[in-house]
């Protein structure tokens, strides 16, 4: 029974991560649709830079705050 609980917890975390990744993609499309064609590359680079900084920051800082254990521990 403990294995099922652990598996369900891991599945919940993975589904949450997939939804966050989809949110970033959806927001990128939304923002690209609201700017001129000449500024679309700049907007996309800004969104990708935000994603590339926030993902490692979450795993190094936010995971320990959210779950009380180190991600690599």
C-alpha positions as CSV (number, residue, x, y, z in Angstrom):
1,X,0.0,0.0,0.0
2,X,2.9,2.3,0.7
3,X,4.2,1.8,-2.8
4,X,0.9,2.9,-4.3
5,X,0.9,6.0,-2.1
6,X,4.4,6.9,-3.2
7,X,3.5,6.3,-6.9
8,X,0.4,8.4,-6.6
9,X,2.5,11.3,-5.1
10,X,5.0,11.1,-7.9
11,X,2.2,11.0,-10.5
12,X,0.7,14.1,-9.0
13,X,4.0,16.0,-9.1
14,X,4.6,15.0,-12.7
15,X,1.1,16.0,-13.8
16,X,1.6,19.4,-12.1
17,X,4.9,19.9,-13.9
18,X,3.3,19.0,-17.2
19,X,0.5,21.6,-16.6
20,X,3.1,24.3,-15.8
21,X,5.0,23.5,-19.0
22,X,1.8,23.8,-21.0
23,X,1.0,27.1,-19.2
24,X,4.3,28.5,-20.4
25,X,3.7,27.5,-24.0
26,X,0.2,28.9,-23.9
27,X,1.4,32.2,-22.5
28,X,4.1,32.3,-25.2
29,X,1.4,32.0,-27.9
30,X,-0.8,34.6,-26.2
31,X,2.0,37.1,-25.9
32,X,3.2,36.5,-29.5
33,X,-0.3,37.2,-30.7
34,X,-0.4,40.6,-29.0
35,X,2.9,42.1,-30.4
36,X,3.9,43.1,-33.8
37,X,5.7,40.7,-36.1
38,X,9.0,42.5,-35.7
39,X,8.9,42.1,-31.9
40,X,7.8,38.5,-31.8
41,X,11.4,37.1,-31.6
42,X,12.2,39.4,-28.7
43,X,9.0,38.4,-26.8
44,X,9.8,34.7,-27.4
45,X,13.4,35.0,-26.1
46,X,12.1,36.8,-23.0
47,X,9.7,34.0,-22.3
48,X,12.3,31.3,-22.9
49,X,14.8,33.2,-20.7
50,X,12.3,33.4,-17.9
51,X,11.5,29.7,-18.2
52,X,15.2,28.7,-18.2
53,X,15.9,30.7,-15.1
54,X,12.8,29.8,-13.1
55,X,13.1,26.0,-13.6
56,X,16.5,25.5,-12.0
57,X,15.6,28.1,-9.3
58,X,12.5,26.0,-8.4
59,X,14.5,22.8,-8.1
60,X,17.3,24.4,-6.0
61,X,15.2,26.7,-3.8
62,X,11.4,26.1,-4.2
63,X,11.4,22.3,-3.9
64,X,13.0,22.5,-0.4
65,X,10.5,25.1,0.7
66,X,7.5,23.3,-0.7
67,X,8.3,19.7,0.4
68,X,10.8,20.1,3.3
69,X,13.4,17.9,1.6
70,X,16.2,18.6,-0.8
71,X,15.5,17.7,-4.4
72,X,18.8,15.7,-4.7
73,X,18.6,14.2,-1.2
